Amino acid sequence: VREARAIFEETPTAQNRMRLASALLEIGQAEEAATHYESSLHGLFADDPEIRFGAARAYTQCQNFSAALRHLESLRSEKPDFRAEAVSLLLARCYAGTSRVAEARSEFQSAEVRFGTYEAKAEYAIWALAIGDQSTAQRLDADLEKMASRWNSLTRELNGEATRRYQAAKELAKRGL
């Protein structure tokens, strides 16, 4: 972050601002990252899908789901093939965050069917646990266990973040939180 900030301060181009925003997002400074992403969405980069996606990720991390939805819904309608799985999962999380339960369920189901990845199933299971949908959570848990049992070390590493989030959600559900 320090290096990205220094480069941006020395040469405040849109690319350097995006690099800084990305670095900030990676270390959890989502609000500042969102500000930088929004500032990048002008002129030539007003419709850049990477910047809009970065802004949506940042807004999702700082729980400004309405702002994230603005970017995600326009991305989906204008560029439906752009990072389709990631956009779908963020959309589902944002719908959940704005209490649009039916839309969240529909988006999670769609992502599970369309992509079938560990991440799609884990995010859906996390949501199901959060709303107390035990039957969906149990079905997804069986799928996730089966998938994980066949992993090599690289696959385990690549799915590490989703696995940690899912395990944390299971622990919270066990404690009734």
VENMO-V10439 format. One record per residue. N is the residue number from 1. SS is DSSP state (helix for helix, strand for strand, loop for the rest). PHI is phi in degrees with one decimal (none if undefined). NEAR is the number of other C-alpha atoms within 12 Angstrom. Layout:
# VENMO-V10439
n->{N	N}
ss->{SS	SS}
phi->{PHI	PHI}
near->{NEAR	NEAR}
This chain:
# VENMO-V10439
n->{1	2	3	4	5	6	7	8	9	10	11	12	13	14	15	16	17	18	19	20	21	22	23	24	25	26	27	28	29	30	31	32	33	34	35	36	37	38	39	40	41	42	43	44	45	46	47	48	49	50	51	52	53	54	55	56	57	58	59	60	61	62	63	64	65	66	67	68	69	70	71	72	73	74	75	76	77	78	79	80	81	82	83	84	85	86	87	88	89	90	91	92	93	94	95	96	97	98	99	100	101	102	103	104	105	106	107	108	109	110	111	112	113	114	115	116	117	118	119	120	121	122	123	124	125	126	127	128	129	130	131	132	133	134	135	136	137	138	139	140	141	142	143	144	145	146	147	148	149	150	151	152	153	154	155	156	157	158	159	160	161	162	163	164	165	166	167	168	169	170	171	172	173	174	175	176	177}
ss->{loop	helix	helix	helix	helix	helix	helix	helix	helix	helix	loop	loop	loop	helix	helix	helix	helix	helix	helix	helix	helix	helix	helix	helix	helix	helix	loop	loop	loop	helix	helix	helix	helix	helix	helix	helix	helix	helix	helix	helix	loop	loop	helix	helix	helix	loop	loop	loop	helix	helix	helix	helix	helix	helix	helix	helix	helix	helix	helix	helix	helix	loop	loop	loop	helix	helix	helix	helix	helix	helix	helix	helix	helix	helix	helix	helix	helix	helix	loop	loop	loop	loop	loop	helix	helix	helix	helix	helix	helix	helix	helix	helix	helix	helix	helix	helix	helix	loop	loop	loop	helix	helix	helix	helix	helix	helix	helix	helix	helix	helix	helix	helix	helix	helix	helix	loop	loop	helix	helix	helix	helix	helix	helix	helix	helix	helix	helix	helix	helix	helix	helix	loop	loop	helix	helix	helix	helix	helix	helix	helix	helix	helix	helix	helix	helix	helix	helix	helix	loop	loop	loop	loop	helix	helix	helix	helix	helix	helix	loop	helix	helix	helix	helix	helix	helix	helix	helix	helix	helix	helix	helix	helix	helix	helix	loop	loop	loop}
phi->{none	-57.8	-65.4	-62.9	-66.0	-62.8	-65.0	-64.4	-66.7	-74.4	-136.6	-79.5	-87.6	-61.5	-63.2	-69.6	-65.8	-65.0	-62.4	-64.2	-59.5	-63.3	-63.9	-62.8	-63.4	-65.5	-100.8	90.1	-94.2	-65.9	-64.8	-67.1	-61.1	-60.2	-60.9	-68.1	-61.4	-59.9	-64.8	-80.3	-85.5	-136.1	62.6	-59.7	-100.7	-58.0	-113.5	-64.2	-65.7	-64.7	-68.8	-62.3	-66.1	-59.8	-61.6	-63.3	-61.1	-63.8	-63.3	-64.7	-63.1	-95.9	61.1	-96.5	-66.2	-63.7	-66.1	-63.4	-61.0	-54.5	-71.3	-67.0	-66.5	-71.2	-59.5	-61.2	-75.4	-88.8	-137.7	-61.6	-94.8	-73.4	39.5	-53.4	-67.6	-62.4	-64.4	-60.8	-68.0	-66.2	-57.7	-60.7	-63.0	-70.2	-60.4	-61.9	-67.7	-105.5	61.1	-97.3	-59.5	-62.7	-69.0	-62.1	-59.8	-60.6	-69.5	-64.0	-61.3	-61.7	-64.4	-62.5	-69.9	-69.7	-107.8	61.7	-82.1	-59.3	-60.7	-62.0	-67.9	-64.9	-63.3	-64.1	-64.9	-58.7	-64.3	-60.3	-63.1	-64.3	-97.1	81.7	-86.2	-65.3	-65.1	-66.3	-60.9	-67.3	-62.5	-68.0	-59.3	-62.2	-61.9	-64.5	-62.2	-63.1	-63.4	-65.1	-66.9	-102.1	-76.7	-96.1	-64.9	-67.5	-63.7	-61.7	-66.5	-63.8	-99.6	-59.0	-65.2	-63.3	-63.9	-62.1	-62.2	-66.5	-62.8	-63.9	-65.1	-63.7	-62.9	-62.4	-64.6	-61.6	-82.5	75.6	-95.0}
near->{24	14	15	22	25	15	19	22	17	12	15	19	22	26	25	25	35	36	31	37	41	35	27	30	30	20	17	20	23	29	29	28	37	40	28	36	41	34	26	33	26	16	12	13	20	18	21	26	30	29	36	42	42	43	45	46	43	40	38	37	28	24	23	25	30	27	31	38	36	25	38	41	28	22	31	26	17	16	20	17	14	21	21	26	30	31	39	41	44	42	46	40	43	38	32	32	27	21	17	19	22	16	21	29	30	23	33	40	30	24	30	29	18	18	21	22	28	38	35	37	41	42	46	46	43	40	38	32	32	28	25	20	19	20	14	26	28	22	19	34	28	18	24	31	21	14	22	26	14	14	17	12	12	11	19	19	14	17	25	19	17	27	28	19	23	32	22	21	28	28	16	18	23	14	11	12	13}
